[in-house]
Structures are given as structure tokens and as C-alpha cells.
Amino acid sequence: MRPNLAYVSFDYNGKRSRLNASPGLGSYMQANYAAEPEIWQYVYELRLGFKPRKNTDWWIDAGVFGSPYGNESAVAMDQLSYTRSLSSEFSPYYLSGIRSIHKKGNLQYTGYLLNGWQQINWRSINPAFGANISWDPKPGKNAQFSVFAGSMNTKWSPNLGMRYFADFHTDFATGKRVTQGICITGGNQFYEDSARGSFAQQWGTLSYQLRYAFSQKHLATGRVEAYIDPENTIIPQYIGWDAGFTTLGLSLCYTWKYSDNLHLRVEGKHYRAQQEVLSSRTASPGRTNSMIAAAIMMRI
């Protein structure tokens, strides 16, 4: 057993300034920050913000902060399911740059000037842009639409061009016992190749979750998802794999809430792909993969 994510959050919130510094460690940090400089591999979040106008709910933050893409974050305690869907695993968990957040009523508008697609290390002089609209019509209901546009071209990936990505997700309670979640994403990646010229590849995802509360302490969540990447735009083709990645996933999660700050979660997952692209216990990849995961989650 090893920690997936452990972090400490230090916050300062003034009338017109704010600061968040959250160092972290665990397998999540090792997997997602591996390409960053060593000093940044332990920075879960680090941002400094100020309010340009005193009597408005408008903030400008600079630094490293969470991503709006997908309805699942790195903090599994706050999700409907314990594990994350393929859609969330292969879209940015964190971003770096500058963001402008303006809230008015039940709408929140955020604009981003970014260093790239989930990266802190400066790799390109070309900035990326993003936007998010979040709507909270009433407690327990939220809908968000987000977009990303930026060049993926670097000296390590000279054939990559512009990437465009869109995400819609919503979480909503229907009664006291049922909560549902839907996430739909799609992307378009352009390439420049000396032989083929300019061309583009697409990918898309869909996930649906339903959580039922048997009581305040005992909950169950089911999820069905699909990831369609026919040309390995996002998910790379490894040696021995078939080309393409078209996969259907099913999962069932049980949550025991001992308290608001202490949860036990157990989840079983099963994936089935059209191609032989899933890791298996045998030496060669297969078309199916199953797993069981469990965790104790604590917030102090």
C-alpha cells in the first residue's frame, strides 16, 4: 500500500490578495509531474492572486492551479467514484500560467493564458489559451463547458501543430439519494509532416456515473465510459500493440463514510478494447483488463 496523493495546503485570503501553496507527494505526483524539473515535482498547487477592483468578485491568479477539464480531479475523496475515468486520466489535471476568474450570480467565467497542455516547465514560446464557464443553478447541480487551444510544437515534437480541445461535464443530484455525472470531450490535433503535409487527427470520450446513497454512510457508484482514439493521438502506440485505442470501461465503487473527513472506498473496474492494447498478466497485451482498488481517504 502506498499513498496516491498526500498534500498540505497553506492558504492566505485577504481583501484583495490571496495565496495558496500546496506541496504534495505520492504516486499521482510521480506519474503526472515526472516531466517537470525536480523542484516542481512536489508542487501540487502554487498560485498568487489579486483582486483588480475592490467591489467585484474578480480575481487574477498566476502560478500552478487545477484544471477545469473533466469532472474528476486528483482528490479522489471529492469524486463520485474512487478511481478516475480514462477521460480524466488523459486530459490535464493541472495547468500553469495566468487565469482570470469573474463570478456573477450563479455563473463563473474563467479565462486562461497558459504555458501548455499540463506543463510547468517552459518548453515553447507559443502560449496556449483556455476558457471555462461554470453554472451552479442550485445546490447539488453544476454544469461546465471548457475549451483549450494551443500549439504543441516544441523542439522535442517538431511535427506537432495546434491542438483544440473541448469538454462538457455536469454533476447533478436528483432527489436525496441519487447523484449523476456526465462528461463528454473531444479534441483535434494538427500535424506538419514533410511526406504527408498538414493533416489532423481526432479523439473523443464519454462517461456516465450514477451514485446511490443507501444511507449517509453507505454509497455505491456505477460508471460506464468510452475512449475513442483511433489514430493514437493521445494514447501512444507501444511496441507489440495494435494501432488505435477504442475502449469501453465499466466500474462499481462502494464508499463507507465513517465521517466527513474519513472515507473507505473499494472499486472494481473492467475494460474491453477493440484492439489488443490493454496490459495483462501475460507477456503480450490483450483486449480485456480488470482490477480492484481500495483506499482509505483522510482530510485533516
Buried (B, 14 or more C-beta within 10 A) or exposed (E): EEEBBEBEEEEEEEEEEBBBBBBBBBEBBEEBBEEBEEEBBBBBBBBBBBBEEEEEEBBBBBBBBBBBBBBBBBBBBEBBBBBBBBBBBBBBBBBBBBBBBBBEEEEBBBBBEBBBBBBBEEBBEEBBEBBBBBBBEEEEBBBBBBBBBBBBBBEEEEEBBBBBBBBBBBBBBEEEEEBBBBBBBBBBBBBEEEEEEEEBBBBBBBBBBBBEBEEEEEBEBBBBBBBBBBBBBBBEBEEEBBEBBBBBBBBBBBBEBEEEEBBBBBBBBEBBBBBBBBEEEEEEBBBEBEEEBEBEBEEE
